[in-house]
């Protein structure tokens, strides 16, 4: 019984971690979208600052998303 309970609890925590990560990713995307500036040059500068902060904080997934957005704006 304890082994079964342990397995169930592990699965619950594993799923919660997945949901937390998914929520964080969606939240980051929304914040970036909602705070976007109208001027492309200003937006690029803002995103580059956020990118540097993400790299400093070792948030590499966020940094990758920001990098993609910067590239899209630069190639517009």
MDTraj code that builds the backbone (N, CA, C; nanometers):
import mdtraj as md
import numpy as np

residues = "UNK UNK UNK UNK UNK UNK UNK UNK UNK UNK UNK UNK UNK UNK UNK UNK UNK UNK UNK UNK UNK UNK UNK UNK UNK UNK UNK UNK UNK UNK UNK UNK UNK UNK UNK UNK UNK UNK UNK UNK UNK UNK UNK UNK UNK UNK UNK UNK UNK UNK UNK UNK UNK UNK UNK UNK UNK UNK UNK UNK UNK UNK UNK UNK UNK UNK UNK UNK UNK UNK UNK UNK UNK UNK UNK UNK".split()
xyz = np.array([
    [0.0825, -0.1196, 0.0000],
    [0.0000, 0.0000, 0.0000],
    [0.0868, 0.1258, 0.0000],
    [0.1920, 0.1262, 0.0801],
    [0.2779, 0.2448, 0.0860],
    [0.3454, 0.2696, -0.0479],
    [0.3876, 0.1627, -0.1108],
    [0.4534, 0.1773, -0.2414],
    [0.3562, 0.2361, -0.3423],
    [0.2336, 0.1885, -0.3439],
    [0.1313, 0.2403, -0.4342],
    [0.1034, 0.3879, -0.4035],
    [0.0899, 0.4200, -0.2777],
    [0.0658, 0.5587, -0.2375],
    [0.1824, 0.6473, -0.2808],
    [0.3016, 0.5975, -0.2652],
    [0.4204, 0.6732, -0.3042],
    [0.4225, 0.6989, -0.4552],
    [0.3873, 0.5986, -0.5323],
    [0.3826, 0.6125, -0.6776],
    [0.2770, 0.7157, -0.7176],
    [0.1613, 0.7107, -0.6542],
    [0.0532, 0.8054, -0.6845],
    [0.0959, 0.9480, -0.6518],
    [0.1553, 0.9656, -0.5355],
    [0.2004, 1.0995, -0.4958],
    [0.3074, 1.1501, -0.5922],
    [0.4005, 1.0662, -0.6317],
    [0.5042, 1.1053, -0.7272],
    [0.4421, 1.1504, -0.8597],
    [0.3413, 1.0770, -0.9073],
    [0.2737, 1.1123, -1.0328],
    [0.2018, 1.2464, -1.0193],
    [0.1397, 1.2698, -0.9046],
    [0.0702, 1.3968, -0.8816],
    [0.1699, 1.5121, -0.8852],
    [0.2806, 1.4997, -0.8158],
    [0.3822, 1.6048, -0.8148],
    [0.4439, 1.6259, -0.9535],
    [0.4650, 1.5185, -1.0256],
    [0.5203, 1.5277, -1.1600],
    [0.4254, 1.6044, -1.2510],
    [0.2972, 1.5709, -1.2448],
    [0.1968, 1.6394, -1.3273],
    [0.1849, 1.7865, -1.2880],
    [0.1892, 1.8150, -1.1592],
    [0.1802, 1.9531, -1.1132],
    [0.2982, 2.0349, -1.1637],
    [0.4158, 1.9752, -1.1652],
    [0.5339, 2.0451, -1.2171],
    [0.5167, 2.0759, -1.3654],
    [0.4594, 1.9837, -1.4416],
    [0.4335, 2.0064, -1.5835],
    [0.3342, 2.1204, -1.6025],
    [0.2278, 2.1200, -1.5235],
    [0.1271, 2.2259, -1.5326],
    [0.1851, 2.3612, -1.4934],
    [0.2689, 2.3628, -1.3914],
    [0.3328, 2.4871, -1.3484],
    [0.4217, 2.5444, -1.4592],
    [0.4975, 2.4585, -1.5232],
    [0.5864, 2.5029, -1.6307],
    [0.5053, 2.5563, -1.7486],
    [0.3974, 2.4862, -1.7829],
    [0.3100, 2.5298, -1.8913],
    [0.2485, 2.6666, -1.8593],
    [0.2017, 2.6833, -1.7366],
    [0.1429, 2.8104, -1.6947],
    [0.2464, 2.9224, -1.7030],
    [0.3663, 2.8976, -1.6551],
    [0.4722, 2.9981, -1.6574],
    [0.5047, 3.0406, -1.7999],
    [0.5127, 2.9441, -1.8901],
    [0.5415, 2.9754, -2.0302],
    [0.4320, 3.0621, -2.0913],
    [0.3061, 3.0262, -2.0669],
    [0.1947, 3.1044, -2.1192],
    [0.1923, 3.2434, -2.0573],
    [0.2209, 3.2521, -1.9293],
    [0.2212, 3.3798, -1.8595],
    [0.3299, 3.4707, -1.9157],
    [0.4477, 3.4166, -1.9390],
    [0.5568, 3.4957, -1.9951],
    [0.5197, 3.5496, -2.1332],
    [0.4586, 3.4649, -2.2165],
    [0.4165, 3.5070, -2.3495],
    [0.3148, 3.6210, -2.3408],
    [0.2190, 3.6085, -2.2509],
    [0.1169, 3.7122, -2.2358],
    [0.1769, 3.8441, -2.1904],
    [0.2670, 3.8387, -2.0950],
    [0.3308, 3.9607, -2.0453],
    [0.4093, 4.0290, -2.1568],
    [0.4830, 3.9526, -2.2332],
    [0.5613, 4.0089, -2.3435],
    [0.4678, 4.0728, -2.4461],
    [0.3583, 4.0040, -2.4802],
    [0.2628, 4.0570, -2.5779],
    [0.1926, 4.1824, -2.5272],
    [0.1500, 4.1805, -2.4030],
    [0.0710, 4.2910, -2.3481],
    [0.1540, 4.4169, -2.3241],
    [0.2821, 4.4025, -2.3109],
    [0.3670, 4.5190, -2.2842],
    [0.4435, 4.5649, -2.4075],
    [0.4085, 4.5099, -2.5229],
    [0.4787, 4.5439, -2.6464],
    [0.4624, 4.6922, -2.6797],
    [0.5685, 4.7500, -2.7321],
    [0.5674, 4.8901, -2.7741],
    [0.5294, 4.8991, -2.9216],
    [0.4715, 5.0108, -2.9603],
    [0.4265, 5.0276, -3.0990],
    [0.5419, 5.0492, -3.1962],
    [0.6438, 5.1178, -3.1535],
    [0.7591, 5.1457, -3.2367],
    [0.8512, 5.0227, -3.2380],
    [0.8784, 4.9693, -3.3573],
    [0.9595, 4.8471, -3.3685],
    [1.0986, 4.8641, -3.3092],
    [1.1621, 4.9791, -3.3319],
    [1.2965, 5.0012, -3.2788],
    [1.2952, 5.0000, -3.1267],
    [1.1984, 5.0673, -3.0674],
    [1.1866, 5.0689, -2.9212],
    [1.1569, 4.9296, -2.8675],
    [1.0732, 4.8564, -2.9402],
    [1.0392, 4.7197, -2.8982],
    [1.1615, 4.6292, -2.9049],
    [1.2418, 4.6441, -3.0065],
    [1.3646, 4.5644, -3.0181],
    [1.4567, 4.5935, -2.9002],
    [1.4735, 4.7210, -2.8675],
    [1.5586, 4.7576, -2.7544],
    [1.5046, 4.6997, -2.6241],
    [1.3730, 4.7063, -2.6055],
    [1.3112, 4.6514, -2.4838],
    [1.3329, 4.5005, -2.4755],
    [1.3107, 4.4328, -2.5883],
    [1.3277, 4.2874, -2.5909],
    [1.4737, 4.2480, -2.5691],
    [1.5668, 4.3265, -2.6214],
    [1.7082, 4.2969, -2.6005],
    [1.7464, 4.3107, -2.4534],
    [1.6890, 4.4093, -2.3848],
    [1.7134, 4.4230, -2.2410],
    [1.6558, 4.3039, -2.1649],
    [1.5347, 4.2640, -2.2027],
    [1.4737, 4.1470, -2.1389],
    [1.5551, 4.0205, -2.1673],
    [1.6068, 4.0111, -2.2886],
    [1.6905, 3.8969, -2.3261],
    [1.8151, 3.8910, -2.2395],
    [1.8804, 4.0038, -2.2219],
    [2.0011, 4.0062, -2.1384],
    [1.9690, 3.9660, -1.9949],
    [1.8571, 4.0164, -1.9433],
    [1.8146, 3.9813, -1.8068],
    [1.7864, 3.8316, -1.7961],
    [1.7196, 3.7769, -1.8966],
    [1.6900, 3.6335, -1.8965],
    [1.8183, 3.5515, -1.8991],
    [1.9145, 3.5947, -1.9777],
    [2.0427, 3.5232, -1.9834],
    [2.1167, 3.5333, -1.8502],
    [2.1154, 3.6519, -1.7909],
    [2.1807, 3.6707, -1.6609],
    [2.1178, 3.5812, -1.5539],
    [1.9858, 3.5649, -1.5629],
    [1.9129, 3.4826, -1.4658],
    [1.9096, 3.3343, -1.5035],
    [1.9771, 3.3016, -1.6148],
    [1.9834, 3.1641, -1.6657],
    [1.8455, 3.1080, -1.6977],
    [1.7578, 3.1929, -1.7502],
    [1.6253, 3.1521, -1.7960],
    [1.6331, 3.1347, -1.9476],
    [1.6892, 3.0231, -1.9885],
    [1.7243, 3.0036, -2.1277],
    [1.6035, 2.9834, -2.2194],
    [1.4965, 2.9246, -2.1700],
    [1.3773, 2.9083, -2.2532],
    [1.3156, 3.0443, -2.2850],
    [1.3061, 3.1302, -2.1850],
    [1.2559, 3.2656, -2.2062],
    [1.3490, 3.3412, -2.3004],
    [1.4776, 3.3259, -2.2814],
    [1.5758, 3.3927, -2.3679],
    [1.5573, 3.3494, -2.5132],
    [1.5316, 3.2228, -2.5350],
    [1.5110, 3.1729, -2.6710],
    [1.3863, 3.2359, -2.7330],
    [1.2790, 3.2466, -2.6560],
    [1.1561, 3.3085, -2.7064],
    [1.1795, 3.4552, -2.7404],
    [1.2504, 3.5240, -2.6542],
    [1.2790, 3.6648, -2.6786],
    [1.3660, 3.6815, -2.8028],
    [1.4632, 3.5944, -2.8179],
    [1.5515, 3.5995, -2.9348],
    [1.4717, 3.5836, -3.0642],
    [1.3786, 3.4905, -3.0651],
    [1.2945, 3.4686, -3.1835],
    [1.2127, 3.5940, -3.2145],
    [1.1580, 3.6566, -3.1130],
    [1.0790, 3.7791, -3.1338],
    [1.1662, 3.8919, -3.1887],
    [1.2870, 3.9032, -3.1375],
    [1.3777, 4.0069, -3.1858],
    [1.4104, 3.9846, -3.3334],
    [1.4403, 3.8617, -3.3697],
    [1.4718, 3.8279, -3.5088],
    [1.3532, 3.8620, -3.5992],
    [1.2314, 3.8277, -3.5549],
    [1.1124, 3.8578, -3.6354],
    [1.0976, 4.0073, -3.6577],
    [1.1193, 4.0852, -3.5539],
    [1.1075, 4.2308, -3.5678],
    [1.2163, 4.2881, -3.6570],
    [1.3362, 4.2354, -3.6470],
    [1.4470, 4.2858, -3.7272],
    [1.4317, 4.2516, -3.8755],
    [1.3637, 4.1402, -3.9051],
    [1.3473, 4.0988, -4.0446],
    [1.2145, 4.1437, -4.1037],
    [1.1404, 4.2210, -4.0327],
    [1.0112, 4.2719, -4.0786],
    [1.0272, 4.3611, -4.1980],
])
top = md.Topology()
chain = top.add_chain()
for i, resn in enumerate(residues, 1):
    res = top.add_residue(resn, chain, resSeq=i)
    for name in ("N", "CA", "C"):
        top.add_atom(name, md.element.get_by_symbol(name[0]), res)
traj = md.Trajectory(xyz[None], top)
